[in-house]
Amino acid sequence: MIKLPALTRAQVRSIDQTAIREYGIPGVVLMENAGSRAAEIIHQLVPEGPIAVLCGGGNNGGDGYVIARHLQLMDRKVRIICAIDVNKLSGDAHINAMIAVRSDIPMQIVDPKASPANLPSLDHCVAVVDALLGTGARGPLRGCYRDLVKMANIHSGERIAIDIPTGLDCDTGEASEPTFIADHTITFVAEKSGFKKNSADDYVGAVHVVGIGVPEKLLNAIKSGDAL
C-alpha cells in the first residue's frame, strides 16, 4: 500500500468524494472494504472471545456494522450496541445496518433517555470496538455518545477505535472530555493529522493503516500533491 502523509478532515472528505464521483466507486463499496479489512485486523489482535461493536449514526457507524458482519463470518461472537435507532439511519450506513439486522447479529439500541447505569453491559466482552464518530466530528460529546465512551473507557478488555477515537479532533488532535482511549486505532488510507499531536498520544494507541480500495492513480496523485 502506498504510504501517504497524514490527512486532514477536509482531505479525507475529498478522497472519498473523488473516489465516488470521478472513479465511480460506490460509497457502499468503500465502506465494505474498510469494514472487512478492519475486521481482519481485529480478529488478529483479539483472536478469541466475544466482541462488542459500538455504532454511531454516520458512516463510521456504517463501518461498524460491516465489521460486526465480517466478525460473525469468522465465527466470532459479536454484538452491536447502537447509539441511534437503525431505522433513523440513511445512506450506506442504513444499508449495512439492515444487512446486520437480517443477518441476526445481536443488536441493542440505546434509549436516548437512559441513564448511564442502564446502558447495555460490556461484561464478558474481551474487546470493545469504537465505531461511534469519525473524522468529521468535532466538539464535545453529548448524550449517549458521551456515556458509551465513558463506559468503554473503564472496560478491562482491548479497546479498538475505527478510523479515529471518538472525541479526538482529526485536525488538531485535541481530546474532548471524554475521548475514547484506544489500545489500537485502525485508520483508513493514511494516518490523520491529529495523530501527530502530543495531545493525541494517550488516545490513539498503536495505529494500523489499512486501504479501502482507493485506486492507485488517486493515491499517487495525493502523494505527489497533484490532488486535494
SEZAKE-165450 format. One line per field, with one value per residue: residue in three letters; z, x, y of N, C-alpha, C in turn. Coordinates in steps of 0.1 Angstrom, whole numbers. Each point is the difference from the previous one (the first is absolute). Layout:
N
ronu = Ala,...
n_pz = Z,...
n_px = X,...
n_py = Y,...
ca_pz = Z,...
ca_px = X,...
ca_py = Y,...
c_pz = Z,...
c_px = X,...
c_py = Y,...
! end
This chain:
228
ronu = Met,Ile,Lys,Leu,Pro,Ala,Leu,Thr,Arg,Ala,Gln,Val,Arg,Ser,Ile,Asp,Gln,Thr,Ala,Ile,Arg,Glu,Tyr,Gly,Ile,Pro,Gly,Val,Val,Leu,Met,Glu,Asn,Ala,Gly,Ser,Arg,Ala,Ala,Glu,Ile,Ile,His,Gln,Leu,Val,Pro,Glu,Gly,Pro,Ile,Ala,Val,Leu,Cys,Gly,Gly,Gly,Asn,Asn,Gly,Gly,Asp,Gly,Tyr,Val,Ile,Ala,Arg,His,Leu,Gln,Leu,Met,Asp,Arg,Lys,Val,Arg,Ile,Ile,Cys,Ala,Ile,Asp,Val,Asn,Lys,Leu,Ser,Gly,Asp,Ala,His,Ile,Asn,Ala,Met,Ile,Ala,Val,Arg,Ser,Asp,Ile,Pro,Met,Gln,Ile,Val,Asp,Pro,Lys,Ala,Ser,Pro,Ala,Asn,Leu,Pro,Ser,Leu,Asp,His,Cys,Val,Ala,Val,Val,Asp,Ala,Leu,Leu,Gly,Thr,Gly,Ala,Arg,Gly,Pro,Leu,Arg,Gly,Cys,Tyr,Arg,Asp,Leu,Val,Lys,Met,Ala,Asn,Ile,His,Ser,Gly,Glu,Arg,Ile,Ala,Ile,Asp,Ile,Pro,Thr,Gly,Leu,Asp,Cys,Asp,Thr,Gly,Glu,Ala,Ser,Glu,Pro,Thr,Phe,Ile,Ala,Asp,His,Thr,Ile,Thr,Phe,Val,Ala,Glu,Lys,Ser,Gly,Phe,Lys,Lys,Asn,Ser,Ala,Asp,Asp,Tyr,Val,Gly,Ala,Val,His,Val,Val,Gly,Ile,Gly,Val,Pro,Glu,Lys,Leu,Leu,Asn,Ala,Ile,Lys,Ser,Gly,Asp,Ala,Leu
n_pz = 0,-8,6,7,-2,12,1,-5,8,-5,2,12,2,-4,7,10,-1,-1,10,6,-1,2,9,4,11,1,8,-4,-12,1,4,-10,-8,5,0,-12,-4,5,-5,-11,2,2,-10,-6,4,-2,0,13,3,8,-10,5,-9,4,-4,-6,-3,-2,-9,11,4,-13,2,11,-7,-9,10,6,-12,-2,12,-2,-12,9,2,0,14,-7,6,-4,4,-3,-4,-11,0,-4,4,8,-3,-8,-13,-2,10,-6,-11,6,6,-11,-7,10,-1,-13,4,8,-3,12,3,6,0,2,11,-8,6,-4,12,3,12,-10,-2,-12,6,4,11,3,-4,-9,-8,-1,-10,-1,-4,9,0,-12,-11,-4,11,8,10,12,6,-5,10,-8,-9,8,3,-13,-3,9,-3,-13,4,7,-13,5,-11,-12,-2,-11,-5,-6,-8,11,11,4,-4,-9,0,-12,0,12,0,1,13,-3,9,-2,-2,-10,9,-12,1,-9,-10,-6,-7,-8,-10,11,8,11,-4,7,-7,-7,6,9,-2,-11,5,10,-12,-9,10,-3,-10,-6,-11,-5,-11,-8,-8,6,-12,-4,-11,7,6,-12,-4,10,-2,-13,7,-10,12,3
n_px = 8,-4,12,-10,1,1,-13,-5,-9,4,13,-4,-7,10,7,-8,-2,14,2,-9,3,14,0,-12,8,-11,-5,-10,6,3,-12,-3,8,-4,-12,1,8,-8,-10,7,3,-13,-3,9,-5,-12,8,-3,-12,-11,-6,1,-9,5,-12,5,-4,13,10,4,-13,-2,13,-6,-11,8,7,-11,-5,11,-1,-13,4,8,-13,1,-1,-9,-1,-11,6,-12,6,-5,-13,2,-12,8,7,10,-2,13,-1,-11,6,12,-7,-7,12,5,-11,1,12,-10,8,3,-10,6,-11,9,-8,-3,-10,7,1,12,-7,-8,12,0,1,12,-7,10,1,7,-9,2,-8,8,-12,2,11,0,7,-13,0,-6,7,-5,1,-11,-9,-6,4,-3,-11,-1,6,-7,-11,3,3,-10,-2,1,-8,3,5,-8,6,-11,10,-7,6,-12,-2,8,5,-5,-3,-6,-6,-8,0,-12,-9,-2,11,-4,4,6,-1,-9,5,-11,9,-8,6,0,11,-5,-1,-11,3,6,-11,8,-10,3,11,-8,-3,10,9,1,5,-11,7,-12,1,-8,10,5,-3,10,-6,-11,4,5,-11,-5,8,-2,-12,-3,-3,-12
n_py = -12,10,4,6,13,4,-4,11,5,12,-4,-5,10,7,-8,0,13,1,-9,7,13,0,-9,5,1,-8,10,-8,1,13,1,-8,6,12,-4,-6,10,8,-8,-1,13,3,-9,6,12,-4,-10,3,-4,3,7,12,3,12,2,11,13,1,3,6,3,5,5,4,3,5,6,3,3,6,5,1,4,7,-2,13,0,7,12,6,11,4,11,-5,1,-13,1,7,-10,5,0,0,8,5,-1,4,10,2,0,7,7,-1,3,6,10,-5,7,10,6,10,0,10,-5,-11,-4,4,-1,4,3,-5,-12,3,-5,-8,12,-6,6,13,1,11,-1,9,7,6,2,-1,-8,9,5,4,-11,-4,0,-9,9,10,-5,-3,11,6,-7,3,12,-5,-4,-12,-2,-5,12,-1,10,4,1,3,2,-4,12,-6,12,-2,13,3,-11,10,-4,-3,4,-14,-7,-8,-8,1,-13,0,7,-5,6,7,-5,8,3,5,13,-1,-11,10,5,7,8,-6,1,5,3,2,-2,-13,6,-5,2,1,-6,8,-3,11,4,-8,3,-1,-11,-3,5,-6,-11,3,1,-9,-6,3
ca_pz = 0,-1,12,-2,12,8,-7,7,-2,-14,-10,1,-7,-15,-5,-1,-11,-13,-3,-4,-11,-12,-3,0,10,9,14,8,-3,8,14,1,0,12,11,-1,3,15,7,0,9,13,3,3,13,11,-7,7,9,-6,-4,-1,-10,2,-13,0,-10,-13,-8,9,4,-11,0,11,-4,-9,8,8,-9,-4,11,1,-11,6,11,12,7,-1,2,-4,9,-9,7,-7,-6,-13,-10,-3,-8,-14,-9,1,14,2,-8,8,12,-3,-2,13,5,-7,3,13,10,12,-1,11,-3,13,2,2,14,11,9,-2,7,-7,-13,-2,7,-8,7,-8,-13,1,-7,-4,-12,-1,-13,4,-8,-8,-1,-2,13,7,12,11,-2,7,1,2,-6,11,10,-5,0,14,3,-7,6,12,-4,3,-12,-10,-6,-13,-7,-15,-7,9,13,1,9,-4,-12,-11,-4,11,10,13,5,8,12,-1,-12,1,3,-8,-1,-14,-10,-14,-8,-14,-10,6,13,0,4,14,7,1,10,13,7,-5,4,9,-5,-12,1,-12,-12,-11,-12,-10,-12,-2,-15,-8,-11,1,-7,10,11,-5,-2,13,5,-7,2,-11,3,13
ca_px = -8,8,0,-3,2,-12,-11,-9,-15,-4,6,-7,-13,3,4,-13,-8,6,-1,-14,-5,8,4,-12,-1,-11,4,-3,11,11,-4,2,14,5,-5,5,14,1,-4,12,10,-6,0,15,3,-8,-4,-10,-9,-10,4,-11,3,-8,-2,-7,-10,6,7,9,-9,-1,11,-1,-9,8,10,-8,-4,12,4,-9,4,11,-5,2,-12,0,-12,1,-7,-3,-2,-12,-9,4,-10,2,12,-2,12,8,-1,-13,1,7,-7,-11,6,3,-12,-5,10,-3,10,-6,0,-7,-1,0,-11,6,-4,5,11,12,-1,-8,6,4,13,11,5,3,7,15,4,-11,4,-6,-4,-10,1,11,9,-7,-5,8,-7,-2,-10,-13,-10,5,14,9,-2,6,14,4,-1,11,13,3,-1,14,5,7,-9,4,-7,-1,5,5,-7,-11,4,13,-2,8,10,8,4,-5,-9,-11,-2,11,4,3,14,2,13,3,-8,1,-4,-1,8,12,-2,-7,9,-1,7,13,1,2,-13,-6,8,-6,-13,0,6,8,-7,1,-5,-5,-6,-14,-3,2,9,14,1,-4,10,12,-3,0,13,8,-6,-8,-15,-4
ca_py = 12,13,7,13,9,1,7,9,-3,4,-9,-12,2,1,-13,-8,6,-2,-14,-3,7,-1,-14,-9,-10,3,1,-12,-9,4,-3,-15,-2,4,-8,-14,-1,3,-12,-9,5,-2,-14,-3,7,-7,-12,-8,6,9,13,10,11,12,6,13,2,4,-10,-8,-10,-9,-9,-9,-10,-9,-7,-10,-11,-8,-7,-11,-9,-7,-8,8,4,14,7,14,10,11,13,6,-9,-3,4,15,1,2,-3,-12,-5,-7,-12,-10,-3,-9,-13,-5,-4,-12,-10,-5,4,6,15,7,14,7,9,13,5,-9,5,-8,-13,-9,-3,-14,-3,-6,-11,-12,4,1,12,9,7,13,5,10,12,-1,12,13,5,10,5,-9,-11,2,-11,-14,-1,3,-11,-12,1,-1,-14,-8,4,-8,-14,-6,-7,8,11,2,11,-1,12,10,-2,9,11,6,8,-5,10,6,-10,3,-10,5,-8,-10,-5,-14,-3,-12,-8,0,8,-4,12,-3,7,6,5,13,10,1,-11,4,9,-6,-1,-13,-11,-8,-5,-8,-13,-4,4,-10,7,-10,6,-2,-2,12,-4,4,13,11,0,6,14,5,0,10,13,4,-1,6
c_pz = 0,13,-3,12,8,-6,10,-2,-14,-10,0,-8,-15,-6,-3,-12,-13,-5,-5,-13,-13,-4,0,10,10,14,8,-2,9,15,2,1,14,12,0,4,15,8,0,10,15,4,3,13,11,-6,6,8,-7,-1,0,-10,3,-13,1,-12,-14,-6,9,6,-10,-1,11,-3,-9,8,7,-9,-4,12,2,-10,4,12,14,6,1,2,-3,11,-8,8,-6,-5,-15,-11,-3,-8,-14,-8,3,14,2,-8,8,13,-3,-3,13,7,-6,2,14,10,12,0,11,-4,13,0,3,14,11,8,-3,6,-8,-15,-2,6,-10,7,-10,-14,2,-7,-3,-12,-1,-15,2,-9,-8,-1,-2,13,6,12,10,-3,9,1,1,-6,12,10,-5,0,15,4,-6,7,13,-2,1,-12,-9,-6,-13,-7,-15,-6,10,14,1,11,-3,-13,-11,-3,11,10,14,4,8,13,0,-15,1,1,-7,3,-14,-8,-14,-8,-15,-9,5,14,-2,7,15,8,3,12,14,7,-3,6,9,-5,-12,1,-12,-13,-11,-12,-9,-12,-1,-15,-8,-11,1,-7,9,11,-5,-2,14,5,-6,1,-12,2,14,1
c_px = 9,-2,-3,3,-14,-10,-8,-14,-4,5,-7,-13,3,4,-13,-8,6,-1,-15,-4,8,4,-11,-1,-11,5,-2,12,12,-3,2,15,6,-4,6,14,3,-4,12,10,-5,2,15,4,-6,-6,-11,-9,-10,4,-13,4,-10,-2,-8,-9,5,7,10,-8,-2,11,-1,-10,7,9,-7,-3,12,6,-9,4,13,-3,3,-14,1,-14,2,-8,-2,-3,-13,-8,4,-10,1,13,-3,12,6,0,-13,1,6,-6,-11,5,4,-13,-5,10,-1,12,-7,2,-8,0,-2,-11,7,-3,6,11,12,-1,-8,5,2,13,11,7,2,6,15,5,-12,5,-8,-3,-12,1,14,8,-8,-5,9,-8,-3,-11,-12,-8,6,14,10,-1,6,15,5,0,11,13,3,-1,14,6,7,-10,6,-8,0,2,5,-7,-11,4,13,-2,10,12,10,6,-5,-11,-11,-1,-14,4,4,15,3,14,5,-10,2,-5,1,8,13,-3,-7,9,0,8,14,2,2,-12,-7,7,-7,-13,0,6,8,-9,2,-7,-5,-6,-14,-3,1,11,14,2,-3,10,13,-2,0,14,9,-5,-8,-15,-2,6
c_py = 12,8,15,9,0,9,9,-5,3,-10,-14,1,1,-13,-9,5,-2,-15,-4,7,-1,-14,-9,-11,3,1,-12,-11,5,-4,-15,-3,4,-9,-14,0,4,-12,-10,3,-3,-15,-4,5,-8,-13,-9,9,10,14,9,11,11,7,13,1,4,-11,-8,-11,-11,-10,-10,-12,-11,-8,-11,-12,-9,-7,-12,-11,-8,-9,6,3,15,6,15,8,12,13,6,-11,-2,5,15,2,3,-5,-14,-6,-7,-13,-11,-4,-11,-14,-7,-5,-13,-12,-6,3,7,15,6,15,8,10,14,6,-8,7,-8,-13,-10,-2,-15,-3,-5,-12,-12,3,1,13,8,9,13,4,10,12,0,13,13,6,10,5,-11,-11,3,-13,-14,-2,2,-12,-13,1,-1,-15,-8,2,-7,-15,-5,-7,10,10,3,11,-2,14,11,-3,11,11,7,8,-4,9,4,-11,3,-10,7,-9,-5,-2,-15,-2,-14,-7,-1,8,-6,11,-2,9,5,4,14,10,1,-11,4,10,-7,-3,-13,-12,-10,-7,-10,-14,-4,3,-10,7,-11,7,-4,-1,13,-3,6,13,11,1,6,15,7,2,10,14,5,0,6,14
! end
